[in-house]
Amino acid sequence: MARRCARPDCAAAGATTLIFDYGHAIVWLEQLTEELDPMNHDLCDRHADSLSVPRGWQLRDRRAVPAVALFGSSIAS
């Protein structure tokens, strides 16, 4: 079963897991976790990329950054 974004009215596939710690006012965005946890929320890329946190909270984005080719993908011989 595919995991869906937790935002209301969004049917996109979950791509990121949102984890929060109220006591320390921290929110983490991580690659989609393998195991479901009722305290975590899955978000699609669009909602994860536009996430904002309350004033005074920290947002720590720990998703993997895709590698970008600096000089193109082909190598001339």
VMD Tcl script that builds the backbone (N, CA, C; Angstrom):
set m [mol new atoms 231]
animate dup $m
set s [atomselect $m all]
$s set {name element resname resid chain x y z} {
  {N N MET 1 A 0.845 -1.173 0.000}
  {CA C MET 1 A 0.000 0.000 0.000}
  {C C MET 1 A 0.896 1.244 0.000}
  {N N ALA 2 A 0.637 2.148 -0.931}
  {CA C ALA 2 A 1.420 3.375 -1.030}
  {C C ALA 2 A 1.032 4.331 0.092}
  {N N ARG 3 A 2.007 5.014 0.614}
  {CA C ARG 3 A 1.747 6.009 1.656}
  {C C ARG 3 A 1.474 7.347 0.996}
  {N N ARG 4 A 0.481 8.043 1.482}
  {CA C ARG 4 A 0.041 9.307 0.899}
  {C C ARG 4 A 0.427 10.483 1.781}
  {N N CYS 5 A 0.436 11.660 1.178}
  {CA C CYS 5 A 0.706 12.899 1.903}
  {C C CYS 5 A -0.348 13.091 2.991}
  {N N ALA 6 A 0.081 13.548 4.146}
  {CA C ALA 6 A -0.819 13.734 5.285}
  {C C ALA 6 A -1.629 15.024 5.202}
  {N N ARG 7 A -1.301 15.909 4.262}
  {CA C ARG 7 A -2.053 17.157 4.144}
  {C C ARG 7 A -3.452 16.875 3.618}
  {N N PRO 8 A -4.460 17.525 4.199}
  {CA C PRO 8 A -5.836 17.307 3.742}
  {C C PRO 8 A -5.987 17.632 2.254}
  {N N ASP 9 A -6.788 16.841 1.571}
  {CA C ASP 9 A -7.092 17.010 0.149}
  {C C ASP 9 A -5.896 16.821 -0.767}
  {N N CYS 10 A -4.811 16.225 -0.300}
  {CA C CYS 10 A -3.658 15.938 -1.151}
  {C C CYS 10 A -3.584 14.423 -1.340}
  {N N ALA 11 A -3.611 14.003 -2.583}
  {CA C ALA 11 A -3.568 12.572 -2.876}
  {C C ALA 11 A -2.201 12.141 -3.393}
  {N N ALA 12 A -1.212 13.032 -3.315}
  {CA C ALA 12 A 0.131 12.716 -3.812}
  {C C ALA 12 A 0.811 11.699 -2.901}
  {N N ALA 13 A 1.754 10.994 -3.466}
  {CA C ALA 13 A 2.502 9.991 -2.705}
  {C C ALA 13 A 3.397 10.672 -1.674}
  {N N GLY 14 A 3.512 10.064 -0.519}
  {CA C GLY 14 A 4.433 10.561 0.496}
  {C C GLY 14 A 5.869 10.360 0.036}
  {N N ALA 15 A 6.708 11.367 0.212}
  {CA C ALA 15 A 8.110 11.301 -0.204}
  {C C ALA 15 A 9.053 11.670 0.932}
  {N N THR 16 A 8.516 12.288 1.959}
  {CA C THR 16 A 9.299 12.802 3.077}
  {C C THR 16 A 8.551 12.513 4.365}
  {N N THR 17 A 9.278 12.261 5.439}
  {CA C THR 17 A 8.645 12.081 6.745}
  {C C THR 17 A 8.947 13.289 7.615}
  {N N LEU 18 A 7.904 13.872 8.192}
  {CA C LEU 18 A 8.017 15.005 9.103}
  {C C LEU 18 A 8.002 14.463 10.526}
  {N N ILE 19 A 9.003 14.836 11.296}
  {CA C ILE 19 A 9.127 14.410 12.697}
  {C C ILE 19 A 9.260 15.671 13.526}
  {N N PHE 20 A 8.611 15.724 14.671}
  {CA C PHE 20 A 8.723 16.931 15.497}
  {C C PHE 20 A 8.946 16.581 16.956}
  {N N ASP 21 A 9.548 17.545 17.662}
  {CA C ASP 21 A 9.810 17.420 19.090}
  {C C ASP 21 A 9.298 18.703 19.741}
  {N N TYR 22 A 8.116 18.615 20.335}
  {CA C TYR 22 A 7.513 19.794 20.959}
  {C C TYR 22 A 8.386 20.373 22.061}
  {N N GLY 23 A 8.998 19.522 22.863}
  {CA C GLY 23 A 9.794 19.979 23.999}
  {C C GLY 23 A 10.986 20.841 23.611}
  {N N HIS 24 A 11.569 20.554 22.440}
  {CA C HIS 24 A 12.740 21.309 21.982}
  {C C HIS 24 A 12.422 22.221 20.804}
  {N N ALA 25 A 11.162 22.277 20.381}
  {CA C ALA 25 A 10.709 23.135 19.282}
  {C C ALA 25 A 11.533 22.907 18.016}
  {N N ILE 26 A 11.647 21.640 17.619}
  {CA C ILE 26 A 12.409 21.271 16.423}
  {C C ILE 26 A 11.533 20.414 15.518}
  {N N VAL 27 A 11.625 20.671 14.223}
  {CA C VAL 27 A 10.954 19.867 13.208}
  {C C VAL 27 A 12.031 19.342 12.271}
  {N N TRP 28 A 11.973 18.042 11.970}
  {CA C TRP 28 A 12.919 17.432 11.031}
  {C C TRP 28 A 12.156 16.967 9.808}
  {N N LEU 29 A 12.762 17.149 8.644}
  {CA C LEU 29 A 12.292 16.528 7.415}
  {C C LEU 29 A 13.326 15.480 7.047}
  {N N GLU 30 A 12.885 14.256 6.866}
  {CA C GLU 30 A 13.786 13.147 6.545}
  {C C GLU 30 A 13.276 12.428 5.304}
  {N N GLN 31 A 14.159 11.648 4.681}
  {CA C GLN 31 A 13.713 10.767 3.610}
  {C C GLN 31 A 12.587 9.922 4.178}
  {N N LEU 32 A 11.689 9.463 3.356}
  {CA C LEU 32 A 10.556 8.668 3.803}
  {C C LEU 32 A 11.054 7.490 4.632}
  {N N THR 33 A 10.592 7.399 5.868}
  {CA C THR 33 A 11.028 6.318 6.744}
  {C C THR 33 A 10.391 5.002 6.323}
  {N N GLU 34 A 11.061 3.906 6.636}
  {CA C GLU 34 A 10.545 2.591 6.269}
  {C C GLU 34 A 9.359 2.183 7.130}
  {N N GLU 35 A 9.417 2.530 8.400}
  {CA C GLU 35 A 8.369 2.120 9.323}
  {C C GLU 35 A 7.414 3.273 9.618}
  {N N LEU 36 A 6.136 2.931 9.704}
  {CA C LEU 36 A 5.131 3.925 10.073}
  {C C LEU 36 A 5.185 4.181 11.569}
  {N N ASP 37 A 5.012 5.426 11.951}
  {CA C ASP 37 A 4.960 5.807 13.358}
  {C C ASP 37 A 3.794 6.785 13.492}
  {N N PRO 38 A 2.874 6.552 14.408}
  {CA C PRO 38 A 1.711 7.440 14.518}
  {C C PRO 38 A 2.067 8.876 14.908}
  {N N MET 39 A 3.264 9.117 15.388}
  {CA C MET 39 A 3.671 10.479 15.760}
  {C C MET 39 A 4.364 11.216 14.614}
  {N N ASN 40 A 4.645 10.533 13.507}
  {CA C ASN 40 A 5.290 11.143 12.353}
  {C C ASN 40 A 4.261 11.314 11.238}
  {N N HIS 41 A 4.573 12.181 10.288}
  {CA C HIS 41 A 3.645 12.447 9.195}
  {C C HIS 41 A 4.401 12.410 7.874}
  {N N ASP 42 A 3.821 11.757 6.882}
  {CA C ASP 42 A 4.418 11.712 5.547}
  {C C ASP 42 A 3.901 12.890 4.740}
  {N N LEU 43 A 4.790 13.504 3.976}
  {CA C LEU 43 A 4.422 14.625 3.119}
  {C C LEU 43 A 4.903 14.363 1.701}
  {N N CYS 44 A 4.195 14.898 0.718}
  {CA C CYS 44 A 4.666 14.854 -0.661}
  {C C CYS 44 A 5.783 15.899 -0.800}
  {N N ASP 45 A 6.507 15.844 -1.914}
  {CA C ASP 45 A 7.592 16.801 -2.129}
  {C C ASP 45 A 7.110 18.242 -2.099}
  {N N ARG 46 A 5.963 18.518 -2.731}
  {CA C ARG 46 A 5.460 19.899 -2.788}
  {C C ARG 46 A 5.201 20.457 -1.392}
  {N N HIS 47 A 4.545 19.679 -0.543}
  {CA C HIS 47 A 4.244 20.174 0.802}
  {C C HIS 47 A 5.487 20.209 1.697}
  {N N ALA 48 A 6.384 19.277 1.518}
  {CA C ALA 48 A 7.626 19.305 2.308}
  {C C ALA 48 A 8.472 20.518 1.933}
  {N N ASP 49 A 8.551 20.828 0.627}
  {CA C ASP 49 A 9.364 21.954 0.176}
  {C C ASP 49 A 8.792 23.301 0.600}
  {N N SER 50 A 7.491 23.366 0.834}
  {CA C SER 50 A 6.870 24.641 1.210}
  {C C SER 50 A 6.565 24.737 2.709}
  {N N LEU 51 A 7.059 23.789 3.486}
  {CA C LEU 51 A 6.767 23.752 4.916}
  {C C LEU 51 A 7.386 24.950 5.642}
  {N N SER 52 A 6.608 25.553 6.507}
  {CA C SER 52 A 7.140 26.586 7.399}
  {C C SER 52 A 6.777 26.182 8.827}
  {N N VAL 53 A 7.619 26.566 9.763}
  {CA C VAL 53 A 7.400 26.196 11.166}
  {C C VAL 53 A 7.058 27.439 11.972}
  {N N PRO 54 A 6.453 27.249 13.131}
  {CA C PRO 54 A 6.097 28.407 13.961}
  {C C PRO 54 A 7.328 29.214 14.377}
  {N N ARG 55 A 7.125 30.485 14.632}
  {CA C ARG 55 A 8.198 31.361 15.108}
  {C C ARG 55 A 8.814 30.756 16.369}
  {N N GLY 56 A 10.134 30.738 16.409}
  {CA C GLY 56 A 10.845 30.178 17.549}
  {C C GLY 56 A 11.209 28.705 17.389}
  {N N TRP 57 A 10.669 28.056 16.381}
  {CA C TRP 57 A 10.988 26.659 16.106}
  {C C TRP 57 A 12.113 26.574 15.094}
  {N N GLN 58 A 12.818 25.456 15.083}
  {CA C GLN 58 A 13.880 25.198 14.119}
  {C C GLN 58 A 13.399 24.144 13.122}
  {N N LEU 59 A 13.732 24.352 11.853}
  {CA C LEU 59 A 13.451 23.360 10.823}
  {C C LEU 59 A 14.777 22.790 10.362}
  {N N ARG 60 A 14.927 21.493 10.495}
  {CA C ARG 60 A 16.161 20.817 10.079}
  {C C ARG 60 A 15.822 19.843 8.956}
  {N N ASP 61 A 16.260 20.187 7.777}
  {CA C ASP 61 A 15.983 19.369 6.600}
  {C C ASP 61 A 17.126 18.385 6.422}
  {N N ARG 62 A 16.863 17.118 6.714}
  {CA C ARG 62 A 17.900 16.088 6.632}
  {C C ARG 62 A 17.672 15.155 5.449}
  {N N ARG 63 A 16.907 15.628 4.467}
  {CA C ARG 63 A 16.718 14.829 3.257}
  {C C ARG 63 A 18.015 14.832 2.451}
  {N N ALA 64 A 18.229 13.759 1.734}
  {CA C ALA 64 A 19.420 13.661 0.890}
  {C C ALA 64 A 19.310 14.680 -0.243}
  {N N VAL 65 A 20.415 15.328 -0.520}
  {CA C VAL 65 A 20.464 16.286 -1.618}
  {C C VAL 65 A 20.911 15.530 -2.865}
  {N N PRO 66 A 20.134 15.598 -3.950}
  {CA C PRO 66 A 20.533 14.869 -5.153}
  {C C PRO 66 A 21.825 15.426 -5.730}
  {N N ALA 67 A 22.663 14.524 -6.222}
  {CA C ALA 67 A 23.924 14.942 -6.833}
  {C C ALA 67 A 23.632 15.619 -8.162}
  {N N VAL 68 A 24.339 16.702 -8.430}
  {CA C VAL 68 A 24.153 17.457 -9.659}
  {C C VAL 68 A 25.429 17.352 -10.478}
  {N N ALA 69 A 25.285 16.993 -11.734}
  {CA C ALA 69 A 26.447 16.912 -12.624}
  {C C ALA 69 A 26.905 18.330 -12.953}
  {N N LEU 70 A 28.166 18.612 -12.709}
  {CA C LEU 70 A 28.691 19.950 -12.952}
  {C C LEU 70 A 29.036 20.198 -14.408}
  {N N PHE 71 A 29.447 19.165 -15.122}
  {CA C PHE 71 A 29.944 19.352 -16.497}
  {C C PHE 71 A 29.187 18.493 -17.499}
  {N N GLY 72 A 27.985 18.140 -17.231}
  {CA C GLY 72 A 27.205 17.319 -18.152}
  {C C GLY 72 A 27.402 15.844 -17.881}
  {N N SER 73 A 26.589 15.047 -18.522}
  {CA C SER 73 A 26.623 13.616 -18.234}
  {C C SER 73 A 27.478 12.807 -19.211}
  {N N SER 74 A 27.894 13.396 -20.321}
  {CA C SER 74 A 28.691 12.632 -21.257}
  {C C SER 74 A 30.154 13.042 -21.183}
  {N N ILE 75 A 31.020 12.085 -21.408}
  {CA C ILE 75 A 32.464 12.334 -21.376}
  {C C ILE 75 A 32.997 12.088 -22.779}
  {N N ALA 76 A 33.664 13.090 -23.326}
  {CA C ALA 76 A 34.225 12.964 -24.680}
  {C C ALA 76 A 35.510 12.149 -24.608}
  {N N SER 77 A 35.709 11.261 -25.593}
  {CA C SER 77 A 36.927 10.454 -25.616}
  {C C SER 77 A 37.976 11.072 -26.492}
}
mol reanalyze $m
mol bondsrecalc $m
mol representation Tube
mol addrep $m
